[in-house]
Amino acid sequence: MAKKKLHKLNGEIRFPEVRIIGNEERLVMSSYEAYNLAQERDLDLILINETSNPPVVKIEEYTKFLYNITKKMKEQKKNSTASELKEIQLSPNIADNDLNTKVKKSIEFLTRGDKVKCVLVLKGREKAMPEKGELVMLKFATMLEEVGTPEKMPVLESSKWFMIIKPKKK
């Protein structure tokens, strides 16, 4: 099974006029003349943008063209820092050592550049005293204030407390 090409090449390009972009040239000619020019140089005619007027083509070896595109994409991916949203679950009756463990894990996330979403679920009789859950959330936020700041302070939605902590700028 043959690979599907991402771009139109050579004889597949049929327009009355095309704009050739390249290293030294920026000229407008018929697609037939552009194809002949590419043939003379033993290169490919590659359609870059067919929506512009006139359509844009490039004369280059197709494999080299694909290599340069993937190289640019890898460079962009490497330079972009995608921060994820990590979730930590707490409870209103959490023990101090358990809270410390959650704080250590959150510090690890925040130093990597990820945001931390804290969720505290109130169950049963705990719903009668929601302020106890808020105190745990605020204590958690103060333990993390060296590496992160609350983007969103604790909010109670039905029987869950939510808070988002973002990493501090370095």
C-alpha positions, 0 to 999 in steps of 0.5 A, a space after each residue: 500500500 502506497 503512502 498518502 502524500 500530504 502535498 500535491 506534487 509536480 503534475 498534480 499542480 494545475 493552475 493558470 498562475 503560481 507564485 514560486 517561493 524559494 531561496 532566491 526567487 519569488 516569481 509568478 508563472 504558469 504551473 506548467 512553466 514552474 513544473 518544467 523549471 523544477 524538472 530542469 533542476 531535478 527537483 519537485 514542485 510542491 504546492 504550499 498554499 492553494 487558497 492564496 491568489 495565486 497559489 504558492 509553490 516551492 521548488 525543492 526535493 520533497 523528502 528534504 521538504 518533509 524533513 524540514 517540516 518535521 524538524 520545525 515541528 519537533 523544535 516547536 514542541 520542544 520549546 513549548 511548555 505544556 502545563 498539565 492540571 494534576 489533581 490532589 484529593 483531600 478530606 476534612 479529617 486528614 491526618 498531618 502526615 497524610 497532608 504532608 505527603 500530599 504537599 510533597 507530591 504537590 511541590 513535585 508537580 509545581 516545580 515541574 510547572 504543572 498546576 495542582 487542583 485540590 479537591 476536598 469531598 464532604 461526605 455524610 455528616 461532614 456536610 454539616 460543617 463545610 468550614 472544616 473543609 475550607 480550613 484544610 484547604 487553606 492550610 494546604 495552600 499555606 504549606 505550598 506558598 513557597 512554590 505556588 500561589 492559589 489561582 483560585 481560592 477555595 470554592 464550595 460547589 455542592 459538597 466539594 471544595 475546589 482550589 487551583 494552585 499555580 506554580 510561582 514564577 521563577 
